Structure formats: structure tokens, C-alpha cells
Amino acid sequence: MPSFENVAKIVLDKIASDLIATNTLEIDERNVYTGKTGIALFLAYYYKYSQDEKYLEKVYQIMSSALNEIDQEKSISLSGTSGIGWVLQHLTQLGVFSQKETQEYLATLNHFVMNSLIYDKQQDNYDLMHGYIGKLIYLISSHKLSKQPQVVTEYILEFIDYFHEKSKKENDHAIFWTQSNSVINGKINKVCLGLAHGMPSIISFLCLLLETFDLPQERKFKASELIQKACTWILNQRGIYEVKRGVYPTFIPPDNTQKEGYLAWCYGDLGIAIALTRAGKTIQNKLFYQEGIKIAVLAAKRDLITSGISQDATNFDSTICHGLFGILYQFHILYKMTQEPIFKSTVEYWLNIALDKTDLELSFCGFQACISPRQNTLKEWRDDPTLLGGAAGIGLVLLDYYFPLIKPPENWAKILLLDI
């Protein structure tokens, strides 16, 4: 019987071959999360792994198409123009493109994105995927590539001041931020606890800034204080709301219909656990670190049936966003951060389920996304080639886990705030 590593090699080859055969010109989206450049990101890594030139040719084709269509983007965020720029600079870091080839594109994009930040601040749109945080992730990466980090420092300092100004006090020791824009429909003035859109993303990004930049002492103190008080507020909410099978609701106050916490990247306890654990390490707070581990340990005790993943008798959601590979990858990150054995064994549990499901006769080995509302009994499934919702993301996770020797200066998972 082949080892799981050998099965992973076969799965990766099948996913890469199926993506080569995908007509990416027919994919309307260009962004890194749900568009064609996310596919290019995986194929670039697979080229580095396999050294097969056909994957490099597909990367060139995809990126050329995306850059030619960039003026059609409606969003400037990571789920739009910034996401295309982020992939372009990352592939330059990876050595797929030369800096000479990309510097003019990136300089134009940098100017465009920097000029757009004012609108996110005016609209209080701090969202990772669709707003302020994601744009700054792109700008940090791009200016790091050009060895001009000082250019973006001004925007980093403004970001810290902005979140200090926009924070709401529970008391002198605890603060929070509410959703005050329309990114998440119907959730205005609620506190979002999802890593994709809410407080865990703010905490994680502030940690990233402290880890990456030599900030002036005043701003360093301010950023650390924001992390301290935000984590305190999250811990203060524990046990207040009844959540079946979980610790925290997705929003506070919770929806009347929300009775069950689920495991995912976008929302759920795992993103909170990672944010708390990262905060504990970054600002050297033992309580946050330990509480993050406790929440993750509880999540590790959940199996496929109790995970909250969309599933039926024959299939389950496999995606990074709200499926099996997102759960698997977050436990992998938790193990890297903490070296706690339970997280390693939990990764292996989810890998066994994933690789046992492999069917080489099916597109992308049978790994599909559920496109039905979570509460629907009758599930609808689709093959998806993209990063957040499909095969490209699954491939990146498998490469990172089994064959982590391809190491550009920056982790691709920064766009998920899992760059640890």
C-alpha cells in the first residue's frame, strides 16, 4: 500500500495536470482568491517542484491574460487589483519573473493602490479580502521586493493610528471593532470573529507589523496595546453565548439562527485560536498563548461529522475557505507555532480523510466545493480550480505540508494571515 506522501505526489500531479487543461481564459475573475492568478500561484510552485516547463508556460499565459484585463477589475483590494499585484510580486520573489520584467507594472499598481487607501478609511472597510488590511499586505510585499520598505512605513503608522481611533471600549482593558461597512451583508455594527473579515484579522495583522517592522517606540507600544486589549475583549466573551460544538459565535451579538460553531478558515474558533496564539508569542503574553492553544485543542477533538463542514452521504467540502483543507492547514500552522503533538496528529487525521477520498478518475481527484447554503439538506457540488474555493489552494496546502523546500522570502499564506 503506497504511503500518504506517495499518494500526495499522485494527487498533486493530477491537480496540476487538470489545471493545465483548464481553459483559464474563460475564468472571469482575475484575483488571487477566486480567480485565475490564484491558479498561476499554485502552478508556479508546482513548476519549482517538478521542473516541468509546461507549468511555467501556463503561468506566463495566465498572468499575461490577467494583466491585460486588469482595467476590468471592480475592486482594488486583494480580491481585485491588489491580489493580481500580490501574485505578480510573489512570482518575482519566486524567480518566475525577473524584477526588470515586473517593476514597471508594480510601480503603477503601487501608486494606484496607495491612492485608494483613503476610501477604505473613510468607509471603515478594514476587511482582509476586500479592504484596507489586504491592500497593505500587497504594499508591504511589493515594497519589500523593491527594497524600499520605508515608502510603506508611513501607511503602516497611519494604520495603527486608524485602529486606535476606531476602537470601541468595553472598559479600560478591553476594546473591539464592529463591522460598519457593507462588505458582509446585514452584519453592520456587529463584531465579526472571523479570520477572513473580523477581529482575528486585525490582531494577526498588527502582530505581522510588529514582527516585520522596526516601528517607532510610540507606535510599537500603541500596536501592542491594541493587541492586548483586543485579545482581552475576545477572552471576555467566552461562555457568554451558547454555541453548540464551539466556543465562539461567528458574530457578536450572534444571529438568532446561529446555533452551531463550525471549523473553517473564514470563520470559526480556529482563526480565533491562531490569532490569540500568535498574539501571545508576538507580545509575549503567556495567557493569550495558552488560551489560544486551549481553544485549538477543543477544535482538535472534533471529527468530520461534528466539524460543521458541508457534507452529505458521499461528499464533503474540500476547500481552504470553509472546507477540509482549510482546517488541515490551520492545524499545520498551529503545530508549527506551538509544537504541540495533538495538532500534528490532528493534521494527520484530516489528511487521512482527504487522501482516502482521492479518486484519480475524477476532475481534481474528486475534491469539490459545496455551493449550497450550509443549512440546506440537499447539497450541490462543483469542481473549482481556484485557490480559496478549489484545487489550486488544495495543491498549495499539500505542497507546503509534504514538500516545503520551496522557500521564497515570503510565505504565500500571508494572504490568509497564516504566514507563520
C-alpha positions as CSV (number, residue, x, y, z in Angstrom):
1,M,0.0,0.0,0.0
2,P,1.5,3.4,-1.0
3,S,2.5,5.9,1.7
4,F,0.4,9.0,2.1
5,E,3.4,11.0,0.8
6,N,3.3,9.0,-2.4
7,V,-0.4,9.4,-2.7
8,A,0.1,13.2,-2.2
9,K,2.6,13.2,-5.1
10,I,0.0,11.5,-7.3
11,V,-2.8,13.9,-6.2
12,L,-0.5,16.9,-6.9
13,D,0.3,15.7,-10.3
14,K,-3.4,15.1,-11.1
15,I,-4.4,18.5,-9.8
16,A,-1.6,20.2,-11.8
17,S,-2.5,18.3,-15.0
18,D,-6.2,19.2,-14.6
19,L,-5.3,22.8,-14.0
20,I,-3.2,22.8,-17.2
21,A,-6.2,21.5,-19.1
22,T,-8.5,24.2,-17.6
23,N,-9.3,27.0,-20.0
24,T,-8.4,29.9,-17.7
25,L,-9.3,32.4,-20.4
26,E,-12.9,31.6,-19.6
27,I,-12.5,32.4,-15.9
28,D,-13.9,35.9,-15.5
29,E,-12.2,36.5,-12.1
30,R,-8.6,37.5,-12.1
31,N,-7.8,37.9,-8.4
32,V,-5.7,35.6,-6.2
33,Y,-8.6,34.2,-4.1
34,T,-11.2,33.3,-6.6
35,G,-9.6,34.0,-9.9
36,K,-7.0,32.8,-12.4
37,T,-4.0,34.4,-10.7
38,G,-4.5,32.0,-7.7
39,I,-4.2,29.1,-10.2
40,A,-1.0,30.7,-11.5
41,L,0.4,30.9,-8.0
42,F,0.0,27.1,-7.5
43,L,1.3,26.2,-10.9
44,A,4.4,28.4,-10.3
45,Y,5.1,26.4,-7.1
46,Y,4.4,23.2,-8.9
47,Y,6.9,24.2,-11.6
48,K,9.5,24.8,-9.0
49,Y,8.7,21.4,-7.5
50,S,8.6,19.4,-10.8
51,Q,10.9,21.5,-13.1
52,D,8.4,20.8,-15.9
53,E,8.4,23.7,-18.3
54,K,4.8,23.2,-19.3
55,Y,3.6,24.6,-16.0
56,L,5.8,27.7,-16.4
57,E,4.3,28.3,-19.8
58,K,0.8,28.1,-18.3
59,V,1.8,30.6,-15.6
60,Y,3.0,33.1,-18.2
61,Q,-0.3,32.6,-20.2
62,I,-2.4,33.2,-17.1
63,M,-0.5,36.3,-15.8
64,S,-0.4,37.9,-19.3
65,S,-4.1,37.5,-19.6
66,A,-4.8,38.8,-16.1
67,L,-2.6,41.9,-16.6
68,N,-4.2,42.6,-20.0
69,E,-7.6,42.6,-18.3
70,I,-6.6,44.4,-15.1
71,D,-8.6,47.5,-16.0
72,Q,-11.8,45.4,-15.8
73,E,-11.3,44.9,-12.1
74,K,-14.1,46.5,-10.0
75,S,-12.2,46.1,-6.7
76,I,-8.7,47.4,-5.8
77,S,-8.4,45.1,-2.8
78,L,-6.8,41.6,-2.6
79,S,-10.0,40.3,-4.1
80,G,-9.2,42.5,-7.1
81,T,-6.3,44.6,-8.4
82,S,-4.1,44.3,-5.3
83,G,-4.5,40.5,-5.5
84,I,-3.2,40.4,-9.0
85,G,-0.3,42.7,-8.0
86,W,0.4,40.5,-5.0
87,V,0.8,37.4,-7.2
88,L,3.0,39.2,-9.6
89,Q,5.4,40.4,-6.9
90,H,5.4,36.9,-5.3
91,L,6.2,35.2,-8.5
92,T,9.1,37.7,-8.9
93,Q,10.3,36.6,-5.4
94,L,9.9,33.0,-6.5
95,G,12.2,33.7,-9.5
96,V,9.5,33.0,-12.1
97,F,9.7,36.6,-13.3
98,S,12.7,39.0,-13.1
99,Q,12.4,42.2,-11.3
100,K,13.2,44.0,-14.5
101,E,10.1,42.4,-16.1
102,T,7.7,43.4,-13.3
103,Q,9.0,46.6,-11.8
104,E,7.0,48.9,-14.1
105,Y,3.8,47.1,-13.6
106,L,4.3,47.0,-9.8
107,A,5.2,50.7,-9.6
108,T,2.0,51.6,-11.4
109,L,-0.1,49.3,-9.2
110,N,1.6,50.6,-6.0
111,H,0.7,54.2,-6.8
112,F,-2.9,53.2,-7.7
113,V,-3.4,51.1,-4.5
114,M,-1.8,53.8,-2.2
115,N,-4.2,56.4,-3.6
116,S,-7.2,54.2,-2.8
117,L,-6.4,53.7,0.9
118,I,-8.2,56.9,1.8
119,Y,-11.5,55.4,0.6
120,D,-11.3,52.3,2.8
121,K,-10.6,54.5,5.8
122,Q,-13.5,56.8,5.0
123,Q,-15.8,53.8,4.7
124,D,-14.3,51.9,7.7
125,N,-13.6,49.0,5.4
126,Y,-10.8,47.2,7.1
127,D,-11.5,43.8,5.6
128,L,-8.6,41.4,4.8
129,M,-10.0,40.2,1.5
130,H,-12.0,43.3,0.4
131,G,-10.4,46.3,2.1
132,Y,-7.7,48.1,4.0
133,I,-5.7,45.2,5.5
134,G,-5.4,43.3,2.3
135,K,-4.2,46.4,0.4
136,L,-1.5,46.9,3.0
137,I,-0.4,43.3,2.7
138,Y,0.1,43.9,-1.0
139,L,2.0,47.1,-0.5
140,I,4.3,45.7,2.2
141,S,5.2,42.8,0.0
142,S,5.7,44.9,-3.1
143,H,7.9,47.5,-1.4
144,K,9.9,44.7,0.3
145,L,10.6,43.3,-3.1
146,S,11.9,46.7,-4.3
147,K,13.9,47.1,-1.2
148,Q,12.1,50.3,-0.3
149,P,10.2,49.4,2.9
150,Q,10.5,52.9,4.1
151,V,8.0,54.0,1.4
152,V,5.2,52.0,3.0
153,T,6.1,52.8,6.6
154,E,4.0,55.9,6.6
155,Y,0.9,53.9,5.7
156,I,1.7,51.4,8.5
157,L,1.9,54.1,11.1
158,E,-1.4,55.5,9.8
159,F,-3.0,52.1,10.0
160,I,-2.1,51.7,13.7
161,D,-3.4,55.2,14.4
162,Y,-6.6,54.4,12.5
163,F,-7.4,51.3,14.5
164,H,-6.6,53.1,17.7
165,E,-9.1,55.8,16.8
166,K,-11.8,53.4,15.6
167,S,-11.6,51.0,18.6
168,K,-14.6,50.8,21.0
169,K,-14.0,50.4,24.7
170,E,-15.7,47.8,26.8
171,N,-13.6,49.1,29.7
172,D,-10.1,50.4,30.2
173,H,-8.7,46.9,29.5
174,A,-10.8,45.7,26.6
175,I,-11.6,47.0,23.1
176,F,-13.3,45.8,20.0
177,W,-14.2,46.8,16.4
178,T,-17.5,46.5,14.7
179,Q,-18.5,45.9,11.1
180,S,-19.6,49.4,10.0
181,N,-19.5,48.8,6.2
182,S,-21.4,46.7,3.8
183,V,-18.8,44.1,3.0
184,I,-20.7,41.5,4.9
185,N,-24.4,41.9,4.1
186,G,-26.6,42.5,7.1
187,K,-23.8,42.5,9.7
188,I,-23.4,46.2,10.2
189,N,-22.4,47.2,13.7
190,K,-21.8,43.6,14.8
191,V,-18.4,42.3,15.8
192,C,-17.1,39.8,13.4
193,L,-14.9,37.0,14.8
194,G,-13.8,35.5,11.5
195,L,-10.2,35.5,10.3
196,A,-11.2,36.5,6.8
197,H,-13.2,39.5,7.8
198,G,-13.1,40.3,11.5
199,M,-11.1,40.9,14.7
200,P,-8.8,38.0,14.4
201,S,-7.5,39.5,11.1
202,I,-6.9,42.9,12.8
203,I,-5.0,41.2,15.7
204,S,-3.0,39.0,13.3
205,F,-2.1,41.9,11.0
206,L,-1.0,44.0,14.0
207,C,1.2,41.1,15.0
208,L,2.6,40.9,11.5
209,L,3.6,44.6,11.7
210,L,5.4,44.2,15.0
211,E,7.2,41.1,13.7
212,T,8.2,42.8,10.4
213,F,8.9,46.5,11.0
214,D,11.2,48.3,13.4
215,L,8.4,50.7,14.4
216,P,9.0,54.0,16.4
217,Q,8.6,53.2,20.1
218,E,5.3,55.1,20.5
219,R,3.7,53.2,17.6
220,K,5.1,49.9,18.8
221,F,3.6,50.5,22.2
222,K,0.3,51.5,20.6
223,A,0.1,48.4,18.4
224,S,1.0,46.1,21.4
225,E,-1.7,47.8,23.5
226,L,-4.3,47.3,20.7
227,I,-3.4,43.6,20.5
228,Q,-3.5,43.3,24.3
229,K,-6.9,44.9,24.7
230,A,-8.5,43.2,21.7
231,C,-7.4,39.8,22.9
232,T,-8.7,40.6,26.3
233,W,-12.1,41.5,24.9
234,I,-12.3,38.2,22.9
235,L,-11.5,36.2,26.1
236,N,-14.1,38.2,28.0
237,Q,-16.8,36.9,25.5
238,R,-16.1,33.3,26.2
239,G,-19.0,31.5,27.7
240,I,-21.5,34.3,27.3
241,Y,-23.2,32.9,24.2
242,E,-24.4,29.4,23.8
243,V,-22.7,27.8,20.8
244,K,-23.2,24.2,20.0
245,R,-19.9,22.3,19.5
246,G,-17.9,25.5,19.5
247,V,-16.5,28.2,21.8
248,Y,-17.4,31.5,20.0
249,P,-20.2,32.6,17.7
250,T,-19.3,34.0,14.3
251,F,-20.7,37.4,15.1
252,I,-21.4,39.2,18.4
253,P,-24.2,39.7,19.1
254,P,-24.9,36.3,17.4
255,D,-27.6,35.8,14.8
256,N,-30.8,34.1,16.1
257,T,-30.3,31.4,13.5
258,Q,-26.7,30.6,14.6
259,K,-26.6,27.7,17.0
260,E,-23.5,25.8,15.9
261,G,-19.9,26.9,15.6
262,Y,-18.0,25.3,12.7
263,L,-14.4,24.8,11.7
264,A,-13.2,26.8,8.8
265,W,-10.6,29.4,7.7
266,C,-13.1,32.2,7.0
267,Y,-14.9,31.9,10.4
268,G,-14.8,29.9,13.5
269,D,-12.7,29.0,16.5
270,L,-9.6,28.1,14.6
271,G,-9.0,31.6,13.3
272,I,-9.5,33.0,16.9
273,A,-7.1,30.3,18.3
274,I,-4.4,31.2,15.8
275,A,-4.8,35.0,16.4
276,L,-4.6,34.5,20.2
277,T,-1.6,32.2,20.0
278,R,0.2,34.5,17.6
279,A,-0.5,37.5,19.8
280,G,0.8,35.6,22.8
281,K,4.1,34.9,21.0
282,T,4.4,38.4,19.5
283,I,3.7,40.5,22.6
284,Q,5.0,37.8,25.0
285,N,1.7,37.3,26.8
286,K,1.5,33.8,28.2
287,L,-2.3,33.9,28.9
288,F,-3.2,34.7,25.3
289,Y,-0.8,31.9,24.1
290,Q,-2.3,29.3,26.4
291,E,-5.9,30.3,25.8
292,G,-5.3,30.1,22.0
293,I,-4.0,26.6,22.5
294,K,-6.9,25.6,24.7
295,I,-9.4,26.7,22.0
296,A,-7.5,24.9,19.3
297,V,-7.3,21.7,21.4
298,L,-11.1,21.7,21.7
299,A,-11.3,22.1,18.0
300,A,-8.9,19.2,17.5
301,K,-11.4,16.9,19.3
302,R,-14.0,17.4,16.6
303,D,-14.2,14.9,13.7
304,L,-15.6,15.2,10.2
305,I,-19.2,14.7,11.3
306,T,-19.0,17.3,14.1
307,S,-16.8,19.8,12.2
308,G,-19.6,21.7,10.6
309,I,-18.2,21.2,7.2
310,S,-20.9,21.0,4.5
311,Q,-21.3,17.3,3.7
312,D,-23.7,14.6,2.6
313,A,-23.5,10.8,2.4
314,T,-21.0,10.8,-0.4
315,N,-19.1,14.1,-0.3
316,F,-17.7,16.9,1.8
317,D,-16.4,20.4,1.1
318,S,-12.7,20.2,0.5
319,T,-11.8,23.8,0.1
320,I,-9.4,26.2,2.0
321,C,-12.2,28.7,2.8
322,H,-14.7,26.6,4.6
323,G,-13.7,23.0,3.9
324,L,-11.4,20.2,4.9
325,F,-8.1,21.6,3.6
326,G,-8.6,24.9,5.4
327,I,-9.0,23.0,8.7
328,L,-6.0,20.8,7.9
329,Y,-3.8,23.8,7.1
330,Q,-4.7,25.8,10.2
331,F,-3.8,22.8,12.4
332,H,-0.5,22.6,10.5
333,I,0.2,26.2,11.3
334,L,-0.7,25.7,15.0
335,Y,1.7,22.8,15.2
336,K,4.5,24.9,13.6
337,M,3.7,27.7,16.2
338,T,3.5,25.5,19.3
339,Q,5.0,22.0,18.6
340,E,2.0,20.6,20.5
341,P,1.7,16.9,19.4
342,I,-2.1,17.0,19.4
343,F,-2.0,19.4,16.4
344,K,0.3,17.1,14.4
345,S,-1.9,14.1,15.0
346,T,-5.0,16.2,14.1
347,V,-3.3,17.2,10.8
348,E,-2.7,13.5,10.1
349,Y,-6.4,12.7,10.9
350,W,-7.6,15.2,8.3
351,L,-5.0,14.2,5.7
352,N,-6.1,10.6,6.1
353,I,-9.7,11.5,5.3
354,A,-8.7,13.7,2.4
355,L,-6.3,11.3,0.7
356,D,-8.6,8.3,1.4
357,K,-11.2,10.1,-0.7
358,T,-8.9,10.6,-3.7
359,D,-10.4,9.4,-6.9
360,L,-8.0,9.8,-9.8
361,E,-10.8,9.2,-12.3
362,L,-12.5,12.4,-11.3
363,S,-11.5,16.0,-12.0
364,F,-9.2,17.4,-9.3
365,C,-9.2,13.9,-7.7
366,G,-12.8,14.4,-6.6
367,F,-12.1,17.3,-4.3
368,Q,-15.1,19.7,-4.7
369,A,-16.7,22.8,-3.2
370,C,-20.2,22.9,-1.8
371,I,-22.1,25.8,-3.2
372,S,-25.4,25.2,-1.3
373,P,-26.2,27.2,1.9
374,R,-24.8,25.4,4.9
375,Q,-28.3,24.7,6.3
376,N,-29.6,23.1,3.2
377,T,-30.0,19.3,3.5
378,L,-29.7,18.8,-0.3
379,K,-26.2,19.7,-1.3
380,E,-24.9,21.0,-4.6
381,W,-21.3,20.4,-5.6
382,R,-18.9,21.8,-8.2
383,D,-15.3,21.4,-9.4
384,D,-13.5,24.6,-8.7
385,P,-9.9,25.4,-10.0
386,T,-9.2,28.4,-7.8
387,L,-7.2,29.0,-4.6
388,L,-9.7,29.8,-1.9
389,G,-12.5,27.6,-3.2
390,G,-10.8,24.8,-5.0
391,A,-8.0,22.8,-6.4
392,A,-5.2,25.4,-6.6
393,G,-5.5,26.0,-2.8
394,I,-5.6,22.3,-2.1
395,G,-2.4,21.9,-4.1
396,L,-0.6,24.7,-2.3
397,V,-1.5,23.1,1.1
398,L,-0.2,19.7,0.0
399,L,3.0,21.2,-1.4
400,D,3.5,23.1,1.8
401,Y,2.9,20.1,4.0
402,Y,4.8,17.4,2.2
403,F,7.4,19.2,0.2
404,P,8.2,22.5,2.0
405,L,11.6,23.1,0.4
406,I,10.4,25.8,-2.0
407,K,11.0,28.9,0.2
408,P,10.7,32.3,-1.3
409,P,11.5,35.2,1.1
410,E,7.7,35.5,1.8
411,N,5.2,32.8,2.6
412,W,2.3,32.5,0.1
413,A,-0.1,32.1,3.1
414,K,0.3,35.8,4.0
415,I,-2.8,36.4,2.0
416,L,-4.6,34.2,4.5
417,L,-2.8,35.7,7.5
418,L,-1.3,32.3,8.1
419,D,2.3,33.3,7.3
420,I,3.8,31.8,10.5
